[in-house]
Amino acid sequence: MTTTVRTLFEEATIHDRVAEMAAEIAKSMPKDVVVIGLLKGAFVFTADLYRALDRVGLEPQVEFLRLSSYGSSKESSGEILVSGNIPNNIEGKHVLVVDDILDTGRSLTFAKKTFEERGAAAVTTAVLLDKPSRREVNITADYTGFEIDDLFVVGYGIDYAESYRHLPYVGTVD
């Protein structure tokens, strides 16, 4: 069976929106914000946003946290799994948690609560994609790239069973 990927957001469109988001974020963040990317899906977005924050005058630090709730399925298990260490050098610092997709809200809520409990001065969130129709937890990202319908998306770091992360655009699997 062949899987078809239909383009939702071209590479240039994503690049432009990430630059806009960095400019918005820079207005309310200190220069030394700690950017924490949620792996694996947000690694490309985190890298691009991190560099864009530098271009608008911030001097961010970067950390990563690996969370999972999908495995190789198209549906979330509803359980958040942490793999590896949770960054712990955030006490008293402003934290920007970066995720690829805000859908059920469980992962972003877990990450935000974790860093608040570890003493962050403030925890702000940025997501590339928001699927509000899928929300199961009451959370809204502080910064959103694009709002989308309930579609299964891939590309720009986002996978389906570890495939399609390499695509330079965001598409939907038909």
RODO-2510 file (C-alpha; in nm, 4 decimals, decimal comma):
residues 174
     n   res          X          Y          Z
     1     m     0,0000     0,0000     0,0000
     2     t     0,1396     0,3400    -0,0984
     3     t     0,0924     0,6349     0,1336
     4     t     0,0276     0,9750    -0,0218
     5     v     0,1364     1,2947     0,1540
     6     r    -0,0590     1,6082     0,0615
     7     t     0,1180     1,9382     0,1369
     8     l    -0,0484     2,1638     0,3954
     9     f     0,2281     2,4187     0,4588
    10     e     0,5185     2,4742     0,2211
    11     e     0,8726     2,5134     0,3543
    12     a     0,8791     2,8897     0,2796
    13     t     0,5452     2,9441     0,4559
    14     i     0,6750     2,7684     0,7667
    15     h     1,0002     2,9665     0,7559
    16     d     0,8089     3,2973     0,7406
    17     r     0,5744     3,2014     1,0245
    18     v     0,8627     3,0881     1,2481
    19     a     1,0311     3,4272     1,1952
    20     e     0,7051     3,6036     1,2878
    21     m     0,6674     3,3882     1,5994
    22     a     1,0251     3,4677     1,7083
    23     a     0,9533     3,8403     1,6776
    24     e     0,6349     3,7974     1,8865
    25     i     0,8143     3,5889     2,1500
    26     a     1,1065     3,8325     2,1766
    27     k     0,8687     4,1083     2,2888
    28     s     0,7900     3,9244     2,6137
    29     m     1,0962     3,7093     2,6888
    30     p     1,4278     3,7887     2,8537
    31     k     1,7390     3,7539     2,6376
    32     d     1,8487     3,4365     2,8176
    33     v     1,5262     3,2365     2,7873
    34     v     1,5700     2,8584     2,8116
    35     v     1,4132     2,6945     2,5080
    36     i     1,3076     2,3348     2,5746
    37     g     1,2126     2,1346     2,2688
    38     l     0,9920     1,8309     2,3084
    39     l     1,1422     1,5377     2,1212
    40     k     1,1259     1,3927     1,8773
    41     g     0,8594     1,5728     1,6789
    42     a     0,9598     1,9300     1,7618
    43     f     1,3338     1,9027     1,6928
    44     v     1,3219     2,0772     1,3521
    45     f     1,0809     2,3474     1,4712
    46     t     1,2891     2,3996     1,7866
    47     a     1,6105     2,4428     1,5855
    48     d     1,4512     2,6891     1,3431
    49     l     1,2795     2,8866     1,6195
    50     y     1,5991     2,8878     1,8268
    51     r     1,7964     3,0447     1,5408
    52     a     1,5125     3,2878     1,4651
    53     l     1,5155     3,4008     1,8304
    54     d     1,8859     3,4779     1,7921
    55     r     1,8141     3,6849     1,4802
    56     v     1,5693     3,9019     1,6781
    57     g     1,8213     3,9707     1,9543
    58     l     1,7702     3,6998     2,2151
    59     e     2,0507     3,4799     2,3481
    60     p     1,8566     3,1628     2,4257
    61     q     1,9824     2,8463     2,5862
    62     v     1,8511     2,5120     2,4605
    63     e     1,7487     2,1869     2,6264
    64     f     1,5381     1,8917     2,5172
    65     l     1,2828     1,6640     2,6800
    66     r     1,1690     1,3447     2,5138
    67     l     0,8001     1,2694     2,5620
    68     s     0,5809     1,0192     2,3817
    69     s     0,2158     0,9221     2,3729
    70     y     0,1766     0,7889     2,0167
    71     g     0,4381     0,5181     1,9641
    72     s     0,3809     0,3863     1,6126
    73     s     0,0070     0,4557     1,6148
    74     k    -0,2014     0,7367     1,4679
    75     e    -0,3840     0,7707     1,8008
    76     s    -0,2486     0,8906     2,1346
    77     s    -0,2356     0,6293     2,4084
    78     g    -0,3352     0,9007     2,6552
    79     e    -0,0294     0,8208     2,8665
    80     i     0,2778     1,0463     2,8655
    81     l     0,6074     0,8608     2,8713
    82     v     0,9363     1,0368     2,9566
    83     s     1,2516     0,8958     2,8023
    84     g     1,5828     1,0220     2,9416
    85     n     1,6496     1,3018     3,1852
    86     i     1,4274     1,6001     3,2538
    87     p     1,6263     1,9254     3,2220
    88     n     1,6870     2,0543     3,5747
    89     n     1,8845     2,3762     3,5303
    90     i     1,5754     2,5938     3,4998
    91     e     1,5135     2,7171     3,8536
    92     g     1,4427     3,0908     3,8461
    93     k     1,4632     3,1059     3,4666
    94     h     1,2110     3,1848     3,1968
    95     v     1,1319     2,8686     3,0009
    96     l     0,9846     2,8424     2,6517
    97     v     0,8492     2,4917     2,5894
    98     v     0,8385     2,4178     2,2158
    99     d     0,6194     2,1407     2,0764
   100     d     0,5257     2,0304     1,7289
   101     i     0,1504     1,9753     1,7730
   102     l    -0,0966     2,0729     2,0422
   103     d    -0,3788     1,8238     2,0096
   104     t    -0,5079     1,6486     2,3251
   105     g    -0,3022     1,8878     2,5379
   106     r    -0,1593     1,6178     2,7621
   107     s     0,2072     1,6479     2,6582
   108     l     0,2213     2,0261     2,6760
   109     t     0,0361     2,0297     3,0091
   110     f     0,2762     1,7670     3,1478
   111     a     0,5834     1,9620     3,0330
   112     k     0,4543     2,2971     3,1581
   113     k     0,3620     2,1557     3,4995
   114     t     0,6972     1,9747     3,5275
   115     f     0,8987     2,2940     3,4743
   116     e     0,6754     2,5010     3,7014
   117     e     0,7282     2,2414     3,9757
   118     r     1,1057     2,2590     3,9183
   119     g     1,1075     2,6296     3,9957
   120     a     1,0967     2,8056     3,6595
   121     a     1,0245     3,1773     3,6975
   122     a     0,7758     3,1493     3,4097
   123     v     0,6796     2,8809     3,1588
   124     t     0,5591     2,9911     2,8165
   125     t     0,4571     2,7601     2,5332
   126     a     0,4991     2,7673     2,1562
   127     v     0,3582     2,5120     1,9123
   128     l     0,3922     2,4806     1,5392
   129     l     0,0454     2,3318     1,4906
   130     d    -0,2713     2,3516     1,6991
   131     k    -0,5647     2,1098     1,6631
   132     p    -0,8222     2,2625     1,8995
   133     s    -1,0901     2,0074     1,8032
   134     r    -0,8809     1,7324     1,9689
   135     r    -0,8309     1,9026     2,3060
   136     e    -0,8916     1,6836     2,6104
   137     v    -0,7029     1,9031     2,8590
   138     n    -0,7722     2,2729     2,9083
   139     i    -0,4583     2,4358     2,7687
   140     t    -0,3875     2,6990     2,5046
   141     a    -0,0422     2,7651     2,3627
   142     d     0,0963     3,1127     2,4160
   143     y     0,2304     3,1160     2,0575
   144     t     0,0915     2,9143     1,7674
   145     g     0,2245     2,8732     1,4164
   146     f    -0,0838     2,7374     1,2425
   147     e    -0,4258     2,6113     1,3477
   148     i    -0,5362     2,2969     1,1641
   149     d    -0,8328     2,0637     1,1472
   150     d    -0,8143     1,7121     1,2891
   151     l    -0,5680     1,5781     1,0316
   152     f    -0,2802     1,3347     1,0752
   153     v     0,0258     1,5353     0,9727
   154     v     0,3870     1,4522     0,8927
   155     g     0,7025     1,6325     0,7863
   156     y     0,9168     1,9104     0,9319
   157     g     1,0226     1,6691     1,2078
   158     i     0,6787     1,5144     1,2613
   159     d     0,6555     1,1425     1,1908
   160     y     0,4256     0,8527     1,1276
   161     a     0,5903     0,5381     1,2693
   162     e     0,9326     0,7098     1,2436
   163     s     0,8861     0,7944     0,8735
   164     y     0,8400     1,1304     0,6969
   165     r     1,0327     1,3445     0,9516
   166     h     1,2751     1,4417     0,6740
   167     l     1,0163     1,6285     0,4649
   168     p     1,0878     2,0056     0,4590
   169     y     0,7145     2,0865     0,4639
   170     v     0,4094     1,9806     0,6672
   171     g     0,1688     1,7483     0,4939
   172     t    -0,1193     1,5198     0,5744
   173     v    -0,1189     1,1457     0,5193
   174     d    -0,4081     1,0343     0,3004
***
